[in-house]
Each structure stands twice: as structure tokens, then as C-alpha cells.
Amino acid sequence: MVNSGQAFFRRYEYLAKTSSPFVRASGERRVIDSAREFNKGFHHAKTANGETEDEEYPYNVTVISEAAGSNNTLNHGLCTAFEASDIGSAAQSTYASVFTPPITARLNANLPNANLTLTDTISIMDLCPFETVASAPSTPSPFCKLFTPVEWEQYDFYQTLGKYYGYGPGNPLGPTQGVGFVNELVARLTGRPVNDHTSVNRTIDKDPSTFPLGKSLYADFGHDNDMTAVFAALGLYNSTPPLSTTHTMTVDETHGYSAAWTVPFAARAYFEKLQCEGEEEEMVRVLVNGRVLPLESCGVDGLGRCTLGRFVESLGFAQAGGHWNQCFEASGETGDVDVA
């Protein structure tokens, strides 16, 4: 995350030299730590040449509680109907029964009496990426060599199914979990107060000290599942067809939708507002892990951008609250309680 903070400074150096980001983090300890490490990297890059002072450091981190019942746009948990859903795990289970049996058989043949299950096989595959990123300097784990390139493609698709059907377009209430953040994004881009009745914490967002408008730089830290929901609420992958649970689909077939491409470790999304020479209106561009995603729902130009006005207009799903009304139909709850 230190490297991420340094990269953020370098990308936006023109703005960053004279301002620091307003930083928020969801309330889990590792998320807060990530935000602080990012701040450290940003600060180091800003002061590296010795010419720039940074009297604002250490930057404040506004923490949004993850306690039960908390309104939090960086962490899902309020929508009871969504929380009870098992669509994502069911999709993964179906696909696991297709691709893991031969792998499990091979592992058991080489590990007498281990009696590994299909679930164990997935867990062993998990060790490859987790051990790799935990090592210094990201040395590939020996577990990675236990599986073939084709099996890793299958593993990636297994993880992709979990995101798509768990938190993305494949879940009827998945995109709705990202609506609150999208409405906060609209507020930041337009300079207007947040208009939302879903997961926004109104106690925080109505206070200029905890949700300021007019800043040049913002940095929010949350979870990969919630990023997936935000991407869905924005309609960034509307061209992705329903994903198969019985055979592997390539990234060409999914139109670029892959867990490895959307939410790898230290995933990042940049939402940029640009004033370009020769353009009367401000433009918006979105990058996910360094890739420009063409904003196809709002009259995209050759550089993947939309005008600010058309971008905001394209977010009608979020501005209408998504399907938030379906979250509490069975329980009779309203979801209107804020816990700061």
C-alpha cells in the first residue's frame, strides 16, 4: 500500500503538490492500516525531493464503523435480503464440481490417506496467491507449481463466479449494494450534497468535516466485494453476458470481466474528472487497476470518456436507489438507522 500511495502521488502530481487526499476507510483494522500505509507512501513521494513541505501529514483517516446496523458505503451489511443470499456460493459450488475432481484425484494419488475433498483442493490453490503476496519480494509460492496454467485459468473463473453472482450483476441485489457509494461519487463530481436513501451514513455525509466537497483528491478504502458491487452499480461491465457455471469462459467471452482483472490484491479504481483543452464541459474517465474502462452507457468518446453531465445522467439506477426497497420486504425493516 505504500507503493500504491507513491503511485497515486506520481499520477496526480500536479494536484498533489499543493493538496493532500481526503481519506476514508471502512472500520476493519486491516482496511484502516491499508489507508495509513497509503498515506505514508503518498507523503514520502511528496517530500522525496526535499522541496515540498507537507504540514498536513499525518493525514486524518475518517473511519466508518462496520458495527452491525451501521450505514457504510464501503462495507455491505444492511440489506437483509442480500445478506441471506447464497447465489454466489451456489454458482461456485456448481463450477467446482466440474473442474476440481481431476485435480483432487491427482493430489490424493500423490498424498496417500490425505482424502482431500473438492473444498480442500480450492483451499490448497488459495495458498499460492496468499503465500506469494505475503513473501518478500512477492516470491512465487511452491504451491503454485502444483497446478497447470489451465487449472489456474479455471481457478480464476471460479473466483470470478463468486464475485459476479455474489456481489455483481449476477445477483439481483448485488449492484444495489454499491448504490450508496455511487451517489457519494456523484456528489463529489458535481459539488452537490449527497442524495441517497440506501447505505449512506447521513451523520457523516452531512458534516463537511467528514464528507467535504470541492477537494481535488479523495481516497477511500474498503473491500473487494464492495468494489465489485460499486462497479456493477456504475454499469461498468454491462456488456458482460451471464456467466456459465458449467464451463470456463475466457476474458474475451466475458468482455473483460475477471476477478483477477477487477479485484486482485490491492485493487484500485480511479474516477477522474478532467477539464480538457478544447472541451466546453468537464469529462469523466474511469480506470480499474490501470485499465481505462470505456464508459459505454453515456456516449463514450475515443478515449473512453464521457461528459460529466452525461455520466451523471447514466447513473439513474443508483440515483433511484437501485432495488433497495427489496432489501427489507420480508422483515419489515427500513434500513434508515445511522450508526456513526
VODREN-51250 format. One line per 3 residues: their letters; for each residue x, y, z of N, C-alpha, C, CB. Coordinates in steps of 0.1 Angstrom, whole numbers. Each point is the difference from the previous one (the first is absolute). Glycine has a CB too. Layout:
a) X/Y/Z/X/Y/Z/X/Y/Z/X/Y/Z  ...
***
This chain:
mvn) 8/-12/0/-8/12/0/9/13/0/-18/-13/12  30/12/-7/9/11/-1/3/3/-14/10/-6/22  -8/-5/-30/3/2/-14/-12/6/-7/15/-19/0
sgq) -27/15/4/-13/6/-6/-1/15/3/-11/-23/2  15/27/10/-1/14/3/10/8/-8/-7/-6/23  19/0/-25/10/7/-8/-4/1/-14/18/-9/15
aff) -24/-1/-21/-5/0/-14/-11/10/-1/6/-24/-3  -15/25/13/-11/10/-1/6/14/0/-15/-16/13  25/19/-5/6/13/0/6/3/-14/5/-2/24
rry) 2/-8/-30/7/3/-13/-11/2/-11/20/-14/8  -31/6/-7/-10/2/-11/-6/14/1/-4/-25/1  1/29/11/-7/13/1/9/11/6/-21/-13/3
eyl) 34/13/-6/10/8/6/-4/15/-2/17/-17/-4  -23/21/-7/-3/14/-2/-10/5/11/3/-3/-25  -12/-6/29/-10/4/10/6/-3/14/-19/-5/-15
akt) 27/-6/16/4/-5/13/11/9/6/-6/-23/-7  13/30/-1/11/9/6/-6/10/9/13/-3/-21  -25/8/19/-6/10/8/-12/-4/8/8/16/-17
ssp) -11/-29/17/-11/-5/8/2/-14/4/-15/16/-11  8/-20/21/1/-14/5/-14/-7/-2/19/6/17  -20/-19/-18/-13/-6/-2/-8/0/13/10/-14/-18
fvr) -23/15/16/-9/-3/11/-2/-15/1/-12/23/-2  14/-29/13/1/-15/1/-11/-5/9/25/1/-4  -32/-11/-1/-9/-8/8/3/-15/0/-18/17/-5
asg) 14/-24/15/3/-14/1/-12/-7/7/25/4/0  -29/-15/-5/-10/-9/7/7/-5/13/-12/-6/-21  4/3/31/5/-1/14/8/-13/3/-18/14/6
err) 21/-23/-15/8/-11/4/14/4/1/-16/-16/-12  24/10/21/13/4/3/9/-1/-12/-3/-8/23  3/-2/-31/9/-1/-11/-3/10/-11/2/-24/5
vid) -15/28/-6/-3/11/-9/5/13/4/-21/-12/-6  20/15/19/5/12/6/16/1/-2/-19/1/17  25/-13/-14/15/-1/-2/4/3/-14/1/-16/19
sar) -9/11/-28/3/2/-15/-1/15/-3/-9/-23/-6  -1/30/11/-1/14/-2/12/8/5/-25/-2/1  29/-2/11/12/7/6/13/-3/-7/-12/-1/22
efn) 13/-11/-27/12/-4/-8/0/8/-13/1/-23/10  -13/24/-16/-1/8/-13/4/15/3/-19/-15/-8  14/20/19/4/14/4/15/1/1/-22/3/12
kgf) 28/-13/-6/14/1/2/8/1/-13/-3/-14/21  -2/5/-31/6/0/-13/-2/14/-7/-3/-25/-1  -9/30/2/-3/13/-6/9/11/5/-24/-7/-3
hha) 25/7/17/9/10/6/14/-1/-4/-16/0/20  21/-12/-20/14/-2/-4/3/4/-14/1/-19/15  -10/17/-24/2/4/-14/-1/15/-1/-10/-21/-8
kta) 1/27/16/-2/15/0/12/7/5/-24/-3/3  31/-3/6/12/7/6/13/-5/-4/-14/5/19  14/-14/-29/13/-7/-4/10/9/-5/-13/-19/-5
nge) 9/30/-2/11/9/-6/4/10/10/-10/-4/-22  4/5/34/4/9/10/-5/14/-2/20/-14/3  -27/17/-14/-4/13/-4/-15/3/5/15/-1/-20
ted) -22/-10/23/-14/2/4/-2/-3/14/-7/-6/-23  1/15/31/-4/-3/14/-14/-6/0/15/19/8  -17/-26/3/-13/-7/1/-5/1/14/6/-16/-19
eey) -10/28/23/-4/2/14/-13/-7/4/11/22/-2  -19/-27/-8/-12/-7/3/2/-14/5/-11/14/-17  23/-20/14/3/-14/4/3/-1/15/9/-4/-23
pyn) -14/-7/30/-8/-11/-6/-14/4/-3/15/-15/13  -20/11/-25/-13/3/-4/-11/-7/9/9/4/-24  -19/3/26/-11/-7/8/-7/-10/-9/-4/21/13
vtv) -1/-32/-7/-7/-10/-6/-14/-1/6/21/-13/-5  -31/17/-2/-14/-1/5/-5/-15/-1/-5/24/-7  3/-30/19/-4/-14/1/-15/-1/1/22/-6/11
ise) -27/-3/-20/-15/-3/0/-2/-13/7/-4/14/-21  -4/-15/31/-2/-12/8/-6/-11/-8/-3/14/20  8/-26/-17/-5/-13/-6/-9/-7/11/20/-2/-16
aag) -24/9/26/-8/-7/10/-14/-3/-6/12/13/19  -18/-24/-13/-13/-4/-6/-10/12/0/4/-24/9  -11/25/-20/-9/11/-1/5/13/-5/-12/-11/17
snn) 26/12/-19/6/13/-4/-3/2/-15/18/-3/18  -21/16/-21/0/4/-14/14/2/-5/-23/11/3  27/-18/-13/14/1/-4/1/-3/-15/8/-7/23
tln) -4/17/-31/1/-3/-15/12/-7/-4/-13/21/-3  22/-24/13/12/-7/-3/0/-14/5/12/21/1  -24/-26/4/-1/-13/5/-15/-4/1/21/2/13
hgl) -25/-12/-21/-14/-4/0/-3/-7/14/1/-3/-25  -14/2/27/-5/-6/13/-14/4/4/24/-1/7  -29/11/-13/-14/5/4/-11/-8/-7/10/22/4
cta) -8/-25/-16/-11/-6/-9/-2/-15/4/5/16/-19  -15/-18/28/-2/-14/5/-3/-10/-10/-8/11/20  0/-8/-31/-2/-10/-10/12/-3/-8/-23/9/-2
fea) 32/0/0/13/-2/-7/9/-9/9/-2/22/-12  2/-18/25/9/-8/9/-4/-14/1/4/21/13  -16/-24/-15/-5/-14/1/2/-8/-13/-17/8/17
sdi) 21/-1/-27/2/-6/-14/12/-10/0/-11/20/-10  10/-31/3/11/-9/-2/2/-3/-15/-5/-10/23  1/20/-31/1/-2/-15/15/-2/-4/-21/14/-3
gsa) 29/-6/9/15/0/-4/6/-14/4/1/25/2  -3/-29/10/6/-13/5/-6/-12/-8/4/10/23  -17/-9/-27/-6/-11/-7/6/0/-14/-21/3/13
aqs) 24/8/-19/6/0/-14/14/-6/1/-14/20/-6  21/-16/16/14/-6/2/-1/-15/2/8/23/9  -17/-27/0/-1/-14/3/-3/-9/-13/-8/6/23
tya) -1/0/-31/-3/-7/-13/13/-2/-9/-24/9/2  31/2/-3/12/0/-9/11/-8/6/-7/23/-9  8/-22/23/11/-8/6/-2/-15/-2/2/17/17
svf) -15/-22/-18/-2/-14/-3/3/-4/-14/-18/1/17  20/9/-25/4/-2/-14/16/-1/-2/-21/12/-8  28/-2/14/14/1/-3/9/-6/11/-5/20/-12
tpp) 1/-22/24/9/-5/10/2/-15/2/-6/20/11  -4/-29/-16/2/-14/3/13/-6/-6/-25/-1/-1  29/4/-11/13/-6/-5/12/6/8/-10/-3/-22
ita) 9/15/27/11/6/8/0/-7/13/-2/22/-12  -9/-24/18/-1/-6/13/5/-15/-1/-19/15/7  16/-22/-17/4/-13/-2/15/-1/-1/-21/-6/-12
rln) 27/15/5/15/1/-2/7/3/14/-3/7/-24  -3/2/31/6/3/13/-1/-12/10/-6/24/-4  -5/-30/4/-2/-12/9/9/-11/-4/-23/7/4
anl) 26/-9/-17/9/-10/-5/14/2/5/-14/-3/-20  18/15/22/13/4/4/1/2/15/4/10/-22  -15/-10/29/-1/2/14/-8/-11/6/2/25/-2
pna) 3/-37/3/-7/-12/6/-7/3/13/16/-15/-12  -28/11/13/-8/2/13/-4/14/3/12/-20/8  -9/30/-17/-4/13/3/-15/2/-2/23/8/-8
nlt) -29/-15/-1/-14/1/-2/-5/14/-2/-3/-21/13  9/28/-22/-3/14/-2/-14/1/-7/24/6/-1  -32/4/4/-13/2/-6/2/11/-11/-12/-6/22
ltd) 1/9/-29/0/11/-10/3/13/7/-16/-13/-15  10/15/27/2/12/7/15/2/4/-24/-1/8  30/-11/-4/14/1/4/9/4/-12/-4/-18/17
tis) 0/13/-28/8/4/-12/0/15/-3/-6/-23/-10  -6/29/11/0/14/-1/8/7/10/-23/-2/-9  23/-3/22/8/6/11/15/-1/-3/-19/-5/16
imd) 23/-6/-22/14/-2/-3/4/10/-11/-1/-24/7  -8/26/-17/3/9/-11/1/15/6/-12/-15/-17  3/18/27/1/13/6/13/3/6/-24/-3/5
lcp) 32/-7/-1/13/2/7/10/7/-10/-5/-20/15  3/17/-28/10/6/-9/-1/15/0/-3/-20/-15  -8/27/12/0/14/0/3/6/14/-16/0/-19
fet) 10/-6/30/2/6/13/14/-1/5/-23/-6/5  30/-5/-8/14/-1/4/9/9/-8/-4/-24/7  0/25/-20/8/8/-9/0/15/5/-5/-16/-19
vas) -6/21/21/-1/15/4/6/2/14/-20/3/-15  19/-14/23/5/2/14/16/-1/1/-22/-10/8  28/5/-19/14/-1/0/7/13/-5/-2/-25/-4
aps) 15/26/7/7/12/-5/12/-5/-8/-7/13/20  8/-8/-32/-9/9/-7/-10/-7/-10/18/18/2  -29/-23/4/-10/-7/-8/6/-11/-8/-13/21/-1
tps) 20/-30/8/5/-12/-7/-11/-10/-1/23/4/10  -24/-10/-22/-11/-10/-3/1/-11/10/0/6/-24  -11/-10/30/-1/-11/10/2/-13/-7/-16/13/14
pfc) 23/-23/-7/1/-13/-6/-13/-7/-4/21/-2/14  -32/7/-7/-13/-6/-3/-5/3/-14/-5/2/24  10/9/-29/-4/4/-14/4/-11/-10/3/24/6
klf) 8/-31/-4/5/-9/-10/-8/-13/0/22/10/2  -31/-12/8/-8/-12/1/-11/-1/-11/5/-1/25  -7/12/-32/-12/1/-9/5/5/-13/-16/4/19
tpv) 8/-8/-30/4/4/-13/-6/14/-4/1/-24/-6  4/30/-4/-6/13/-5/-15/-1/-2/22/6/-10  -26/-17/4/-15/-1/-3/-7/-1/13/5/-12/-21
ewe) 0/5/31/-7/0/13/0/13/7/7/-24/2  3/32/-4/0/14/6/-11/8/-7/24/-1/6  -26/-1/-19/-11/7/-7/-13/-4/5/14/2/-20
qyd) -15/-15/24/-13/-4/5/-2/5/14/2/-21/-13  9/22/21/-1/6/14/-4/15/-1/18/-16/8  -12/23/-18/-4/14/-1/-15/1/-4/23/6/-7
fyq) -28/-15/-1/-14/1/-4/-9/-4/12/6/-5/-24  -1/-4/32/-7/-3/13/-2/12/9/9/-24/-2  2/32/3/0/12/8/-9/10/-7/23/-5/10
tlg) -23/6/-23/-8/9/-7/-15/-2/2/19/2/-17  -22/-15/17/-15/-3/2/-4/4/14/2/-20/-15  7/19/25/-4/5/14/-3/14/0/14/-18/9
kyy) -6/26/-16/-2/15/0/-12/3/-9/24/4/3  -26/-10/-15/-10/4/-9/-14/-3/6/16/-4/-19  -17/-9/24/-13/-4/6/-2/4/15/0/-19/-17
gyg) 11/21/23/-1/4/14/-3/15/3/16/-19/4  -9/28/-12/0/14/2/-2/8/-12/14/-4/19  -14/-2/-31/-1/7/-12/-13/-1/-8/24/-3/-1
pgn) -24/4/-12/-12/0/-8/-8/-13/1/11/16/-15  -4/-27/19/-7/-13/0/-9/-2/12/19/-9/-12  -18/18/22/-8/0/12/-11/11/-1/19/-10/14
plg) -32/7/-13/-10/11/-2/2/12/9/-15/-18/-6  21/16/18/2/11/9/15/4/2/-20/-8/12  29/1/-20/14/4/0/3/14/-3/5/-23/-6
ptq) -9/28/-6/3/14/-3/-6/10/10/0/-7/-24  -11/4/30/-6/9/10/9/2/12/-23/-8/-7  32/-1/10/9/2/11/10/11/-3/-3/-24/6
gvg) 5/27/-19/9/11/-4/-6/13/-2/14/-17/-10  -27/18/11/-7/12/-3/4/12/9/-19/-14/-8  20/12/21/4/11/9/13/6/-4/-13/-11/18
fvn) 23/3/-21/13/6/-4/-1/8/-13/11/-19/12  -19/14/-21/-2/7/-13/-6/13/2/-2/-22/-12  -8/23/21/-6/13/3/9/10/7/-22/-12/1
elv) 31/6/7/11/9/6/9/5/-11/-1/-13/21  5/4/-31/8/4/-11/-6/11/-8/9/-23/-1  -22/22/-2/-7/10/-7/1/14/8/-16/-17/-10
arl) 14/16/23/1/12/8/14/7/-1/-16/-10/16  27/1/-16/13/6/-1/3/5/-14/7/-16/17  -12/10/-27/2/5/-14/-7/13/-3/3/-24/-7
tgr) -15/25/13/-9/12/-3/1/11/10/-15/-16/-12  20/13/24/1/10/10/-13/2/7/18/11/-12  -28/-21/10/-13/2/7/-1/-10/11/-10/7/-22
pvn) 2/-4/32/-2/-10/12/-4/-13/-5/-6/19/15  9/-29/-7/-3/-14/-3/-16/-2/1/23/-8/9  -28/2/-19/-14/-4/0/-2/-15/-1/-6/22/-12
dht) 3/-28/23/0/-15/1/-8/-4/12/22/-1/-11  -30/-10/9/-7/-6/11/3/-14/2/-19/16/-5  31/-20/1/4/-14/1/11/-2/11/-5/-4/-24
svn) 17/2/21/11/-3/10/8/11/5/1/-22/-10  -4/34/5/7/12/4/-2/3/15/-2/9/-24  13/-6/31/-1/4/14/-2/15/0/15/-19/8
rti) -27/23/-6/-4/14/-1/7/9/11/-22/-7/-11  24/1/22/7/7/11/14/5/-5/-13/-14/17  20/5/-24/13/3/-5/-1/9/-12/9/-21/8
dkd) -18/18/-18/0/7/-13/-5/14/1/-2/-22/-11  -6/25/21/-5/14/1/9/9/7/-23/-9/0  34/4/5/10/8/7/12/3/-9/-7/-11/22
pst) 10/23/-25/11/4/-9/13/-5/4/-13/20/-6  15/-22/20/13/-5/4/2/-14/-2/-1/17/17  -9/-25/-19/1/-14/-3/-4/-4/-14/-4/-4/25
fpl) -3/13/-32/-2/-2/-14/0/13/-7/-14/-20/5  26/25/-7/2/13/-7/-2/-1/-15/16/7/18  -22/3/-24/-1/2/-14/11/10/-5/-25/-6/0
gks) 28/5/-13/10/10/-5/14/-4/1/-17/17/5  20/-29/1/14/-4/1/5/-4/-14/-3/-7/24  16/8/-26/6/-5/-12/3/-15/0/11/23/-3
lya) -8/-28/15/4/-14/0/-8/-7/12/23/5/-9  -28/-17/6/-7/-8/10/6/-14/-1/-21/14/-1  21/-21/12/5/-14/0/-9/-8/10/24/6/-6
dfg) -31/-16/2/-9/-8/8/6/-14/0/-20/14/-5  19/-21/17/5/-13/2/-11/-9/5/23/9/4  -25/-21/-11/-11/-9/4/4/-14/-3/-17/18/-3
hdn) 8/-26/-3/2/-14/-2/-3/-3/-15/-7/-5/24  13/-6/-28/-1/-4/-14/-15/-3/-4/23/-9/1  -30/3/8/-14/-3/-3/-8/13/-2/1/-21/13
dmt) 2/31/-5/-8/12/-2/4/8/-12/-2/1/25  15/-2/-29/4/5/-13/-7/-6/-11/23/5/9  -25/-18/-8/-8/-8/-11/-14/6/-1/14/-21/4
avf) -20/23/7/-14/6/0/0/14/-6/-6/-14/20  16/22/-16/1/14/-6/1/-1/-15/10/9/22  -1/-17/-27/2/-1/-14/-14/-4/-7/25/-7/3
aal) -32/-2/3/-13/-4/-5/-10/11/0/5/-23/8  -5/31/3/-10/11/1/4/11/-10/-3/-5/24  15/6/-28/5/10/-10/-3/-5/-14/17/8/16
gly) -20/-21/-17/-2/-6/-13/12/-2/-9/-22/11/1  34/-12/6/13/-1/-7/1/-12/-9/10/13/18  -17/-24/-14/1/-13/-7/-14/-4/-5/20/-6/14
nst) -28/15/-18/-13/-3/-5/1/-9/-13/-9/21/10  20/-21/-17/1/-8/-12/3/-14/3/7/20/-12  -3/-23/24/3/-14/4/-13/-9/0/20/8/14
ppl) -20/-19/-22/-11/-9/0/-1/-8/13/1/-1/-25  -13/-5/28/0/-9/12/11/-10/-1/-25/4/2  32/-7/9/11/-9/0/-5/-14/2/15/18/9
stt) -9/-27/-17/-3/-14/1/6/-6/14/0/-2/-26  -7/-7/31/4/-7/12/5/-15/-3/-15/15/14  15/-18/-27/3/-14/-4/12/-1/-9/-23/-5/2
htm) 28/17/-7/13/-1/-8/7/14/2/-10/-17/-17  23/16/15/8/12/1/-2/10/-11/17/-13/12  -18/26/-9/-1/10/-10/12/9/0/-25/0/2
tvd) 30/3/-14/12/9/-1/-4/14/3/10/-16/-17  0/25/19/-2/14/2/-6/6/-12/18/1/17  -15/-6/-29/-6/5/-12/-15/-3/0/21/-3/-13
eth) -25/-9/18/-14/-3/0/-7/7/11/6/-22/-8  1/26/19/-7/7/11/1/15/-2/5/-18/15  1/23/-26/2/14/-4/9/7/11/-22/0/-12
gys) 32/-7/16/10/6/10/-4/-2/14/5/16/-17  -15/-23/20/-4/-2/14/7/-12/6/-23/10/-4  31/-8/14/8/-11/7/4/5/13/9/-9/-22
aaw) -10/1/32/4/4/14/14/4/0/-16/-16/10  25/10/-18/14/3/0/2/14/-6/6/-24/-2  -15/29/-7/1/13/-6/-7/11/8/2/-12/-22
tvp) -13/8/29/-8/10/6/5/2/15/-19/-5/-15  21/-6/22/3/1/15/11/-9/4/-24/6/4  36/-4/-10/12/-7/5/4/5/14/8/-4/-24
faa) 3/-1/30/5/6/12/3/15/-3/9/-23/8  -12/31/2/2/15/-1/-7/6/-12/22/-4/12  -34/-1/-15/-7/5/-11/-3/15/1/-10/-22/-3
ray) 10/29/-8/-3/15/1/-8/4/-12/22/3/12  -30/7/-10/-8/6/-10/2/15/1/-17/-19/-1  19/26/-11/2/14/0/-12/6/-8/25/-2/1
fek) -31/12/5/-11/7/-6/5/15/-2/-19/-15/11  21/18/-24/7/13/-3/-10/10/-6/21/-13/-3  -21/25/7/-7/11/-6/10/9/-7/-19/-1/17
lqc) 17/3/-30/10/6/-8/-5/13/-7/11/-22/-4  -3/32/4/-4/12/-8/10/0/-11/-9/13/19  5/-17/-31/9/-2/-11/0/12/-10/-3/-24/2
ege) 14/28/-7/1/11/-10/-9/-3/-12/24/5/8  -32/5/-11/-9/-1/-12/-13/-6/3/20/-3/-13  -22/-1/26/-13/-6/4/-7/10/9/9/-24/-1
eee) -22/27/-2/-7/9/8/-4/-5/13/-9/10/-21  6/-23/22/-5/-6/12/11/-10/6/-24/2/-8  24/-3/21/9/-9/7/-3/-14/-5/2/15/20
mvr) 8/-24/-19/-1/-14/-5/2/-9/12/8/6/-23  -12/-18/22/2/-10/11/6/-12/-7/-20/8/14  30/-14/-7/7/-12/-5/1/-9/12/13/12/-18
vlv) -14/-25/16/1/-10/11/11/-10/-4/-24/2/6  33/-5/3/11/-10/-1/-2/-10/11/16/17/-11  -15/-30/7/0/-11/10/13/-7/-1/-26/-2/-1
ngr) 34/3/11/13/-6/0/8/4/-12/-9/-19/13  9/31/-16/8/6/-11/-6/-1/-14/19/-6/14  -30/-1/-15/-7/-1/-13/-11/10/-1/6/-25/-2
vlp) -6/32/-9/-11/9/-3/-12/-8/-4/15/19/-7  -27/-17/14/-12/-8/-4/-9/10/-8/2/-15/21  -4/12/-34/-9/9/-8/-14/1/7/13/-7/-21
les) -17/19/22/-13/3/7/-11/-1/-11/11/15/18  -15/-27/-21/-9/-3/-11/-14/5/2/14/-19/-6  -18/21/18/-14/4/3/-3/15/-1/0/-20/15
cgv) 11/28/-18/-3/14/0/7/7/-12/-1/-1/24  2/-6/-36/5/7/-12/15/1/0/-21/12/-1  28/-23/4/14/0/1/7/5/-12/-2/-20/15
dgl) 13/28/-13/8/4/-11/12/-9/-3/-6/24/5  15/-21/-14/11/-9/-4/10/-2/11/-4/8/-22  3/0/33/10/-2/11/-7/-6/12/13/19/-8
grc) -25/-24/6/-7/-7/11/-8/9/10/18/-17/-2  -19/30/-2/-5/10/9/-15/3/-3/23/9/3  -30/-3/6/-13/6/-2/1/14/6/-12/-22/1
tlg) 2/31/-6/-1/13/7/-6/-3/14/-3/12/-22  6/-3/31/-4/-1/14/-16/-1/0/20/13/8  -26/-5/-16/-15/0/1/-6/-13/-5/1/24/-4
rfv) 4/-29/-7/-5/-13/-5/4/-12/9/1/9/-23  10/-8/30/4/-10/9/-9/-1/12/24/3/-7  -27/9/13/-10/1/11/-14/-5/-5/13/19/11
esl) -17/-15/-22/-13/-4/-5/-1/-16/-2/-2/22/-12  14/-28/9/0/-14/-2/-2/-8/12/15/4/-19  -14/2/31/0/-7/13/-14/1/6/24/6/3
gfa) -34/-7/-11/-14/0/5/-3/-11/9/-6/11/-21  12/-23/19/-3/-11/9/4/3/14/4/-16/-19  8/22/21/5/3/13/-8/12/6/23/-8/-7
qag) -25/18/-1/-7/12/5/-15/-3/4/15/14/-14  -20/-25/8/-14/-4/4/1/-10/12/-8/3/-23  20/-6/28/1/-9/12/1/-15/-4/-13/17/12
ghw) 15/-20/-25/1/-14/-3/-12/-7/3/24/1/3  -22/-13/3/-12/-8/5/0/-1/15/1/-14/-21  3/25/27/0/1/15/-13/-4/6/18/18/-1
nqc) -29/-15/-5/-13/-3/5/-2/-15/2/-9/21/-11  17/-29/4/-2/-15/1/9/-5/12/-5/-1/-25  13/9/31/9/-5/10/-7/-4/13/17/15/-9
fea) -28/-9/12/-6/-2/14/-15/-5/-1/16/17/9  -20/-21/-21/-14/-3/-2/-5/-11/10/2/6/-24  6/-16/26/-4/-11/9/0/3/14/8/-16/-17
sge) 2/25/21/2/3/14/-8/12/5/22/-10/-2  -26/18/-7/-7/13/3/9/10/5/-19/-13/6  33/11/-7/9/11/4/1/10/-11/13/-16/14
tgd) -8/28/-10/2/11/-10/14/3/-4/-21/9/10  30/-13/-1/15/3/-3/3/14/2/0/-19/-16  -7/27/23/2/14/2/8/4/12/-21/3/-12
vdv) 26/-12/20/7/3/12/15/3/-3/-16/-14/13  21/25/-9/14/3/-2/8/-2/13/-6/17/-18  17/-24/17/9/-1/11/14/6/-4/-12/-21/8
a) 15/32/-2/12/7/-4/12/-7/5/-12/22/1
***
